[in-house]
Amino acid sequence: MSHYERHIFFCLNRREDGRDCCAAHGAERLQAYAKSRVKALGLAGPGKVRVNKAGCLDRCEHGPVAVVYPEAIWYTYVDEKDIDEIVESHLANGRPVGRLRIE
């Protein structure tokens, strides 16, 4: 059994060469928001959900991006409403959010 039921990684990569990156789209703020929502809903901790920062996940063209394991489902998002939907639907209830998925 995995230490966490689900693990979400948020790309927080910042590129200094002018190319697009997740950090330029509010990824740091929204990762912190996701972490606070997971904690507020009592979903955080061993056997539950872990919210992590990640370096470059190499999908910046879809940015900002996050990936949920063990399902390996990739998401893009733009605001707190999108994060709420990912947290409440996928992280809490195991139902991926189709409209935010990246294939």
C-alpha positions as CSV (number, residue, x, y, z in Angstrom):
1,M,0.0,0.0,0.0
2,S,1.2,3.5,-0.8
3,H,2.0,5.9,1.9
4,Y,-0.6,8.3,0.3
5,E,-3.8,7.5,-1.4
6,R,-3.2,10.3,-3.9
7,H,-0.3,12.6,-4.5
8,I,-0.5,15.8,-6.5
9,F,2.5,17.5,-7.8
10,F,2.4,21.2,-9.0
11,C,5.0,22.4,-11.5
12,L,6.4,25.6,-10.1
13,N,9.2,25.9,-12.7
14,R,10.4,29.4,-13.5
15,R,12.3,30.0,-16.7
16,E,14.6,33.0,-17.0
17,D,15.1,32.8,-20.7
18,G,11.7,34.3,-21.7
19,R,10.0,31.0,-22.5
20,D,6.6,30.3,-21.0
21,C,6.5,28.6,-17.6
22,C,4.1,27.5,-14.9
23,A,5.4,30.0,-12.4
24,A,4.3,32.8,-14.8
25,H,0.7,31.7,-14.5
26,G,0.3,31.8,-10.7
27,A,1.3,28.2,-10.0
28,E,3.0,29.0,-6.7
29,R,-0.1,30.8,-5.3
30,L,-2.5,28.1,-6.5
31,Q,-0.3,25.2,-5.2
32,A,-0.4,26.9,-1.8
33,Y,-4.2,27.3,-2.1
34,A,-4.6,23.6,-3.0
35,K,-2.5,22.6,0.0
36,S,-4.7,24.8,2.3
37,R,-7.9,23.4,0.9
38,V,-6.7,19.8,1.3
39,K,-5.8,20.5,4.9
40,A,-9.1,22.4,5.6
41,L,-11.1,19.4,4.2
42,G,-9.2,17.0,6.5
43,L,-7.7,15.2,3.4
44,A,-4.0,15.7,4.3
45,G,-1.7,13.1,5.8
46,P,-0.6,9.5,5.6
47,G,-3.1,7.3,3.9
48,K,-4.8,10.4,2.4
49,V,-3.5,13.2,0.1
50,R,-0.2,14.9,-0.2
51,V,0.2,18.2,-2.1
52,N,3.8,18.8,-3.4
53,K,5.8,21.4,-5.2
54,A,7.7,20.1,-8.3
55,G,10.4,21.5,-10.6
56,C,9.9,21.4,-14.3
57,L,7.4,18.7,-15.4
58,D,8.2,19.5,-19.0
59,R,4.6,20.3,-20.1
60,C,4.8,24.1,-19.9
61,E,2.9,24.4,-23.2
62,H,-0.2,23.4,-21.2
63,G,0.7,25.4,-18.1
64,P,0.2,25.7,-15.4
65,V,0.2,22.0,-14.8
66,A,-0.2,19.5,-12.0
67,V,-0.3,15.7,-12.0
68,V,-2.1,13.3,-9.7
69,Y,-0.7,9.9,-8.8
70,P,-1.2,7.0,-8.7
71,E,-3.6,7.6,-11.6
72,A,-1.0,9.7,-13.6
73,I,-3.7,12.2,-14.5
74,W,-2.4,15.6,-15.8
75,Y,-4.3,18.8,-15.2
76,T,-4.2,22.4,-16.2
77,Y,-5.9,25.1,-14.2
78,V,-6.4,28.8,-14.1
79,D,-7.9,29.8,-10.7
80,E,-9.2,28.8,-7.3
81,K,-12.4,27.4,-8.8
82,D,-10.4,24.9,-10.9
83,I,-8.3,23.9,-7.9
84,D,-11.5,23.4,-5.8
85,E,-12.9,21.1,-8.4
86,I,-9.7,19.1,-8.6
87,V,-9.5,18.8,-4.8
88,E,-13.2,18.0,-4.2
89,S,-13.8,15.7,-7.2
90,H,-10.5,13.9,-7.8
91,L,-8.5,14.1,-4.6
92,A,-11.4,13.7,-2.2
93,N,-13.7,11.4,-4.2
94,G,-11.5,9.7,-6.9
95,R,-13.4,11.3,-9.8
96,P,-11.1,12.9,-12.3
97,V,-12.1,16.3,-13.7
98,G,-12.5,15.8,-17.4
99,R,-12.6,19.5,-18.5
100,L,-9.2,20.2,-16.9
101,R,-7.4,17.1,-18.1
102,I,-4.4,17.1,-20.4
103,E,-4.0,14.1,-22.6
